[in-house]
Amino acid sequence: MNKKLGRPRKNKNEVRCKILGIAVTKSEKERIEKIVKIKQISINQLVRDLFIEKLKKIEKDLDIII
């Protein structure tokens, strides 16, 4: 059962990032791998941190509008 994960590749520059399970550009993939290697953290922790930062930014933007 080979299920496709993530969004479909829009162009030929995109490759599959096994770490995240999505299609990203080659440069993005290299950047992700470098960060994980240097910081020696799990991908889940990296994604969690980025997600929390993004949520805080969205909440801040919404407070200004409301």
Buried (B, 14 or more C-beta within 10 A) or exposed (E): EEEEEEEEBEEEEBBBBEBBEBBBBEEBBEEBEEEBEEEEEEBEEBEEEEEEEEEEEEEEEEEEEE
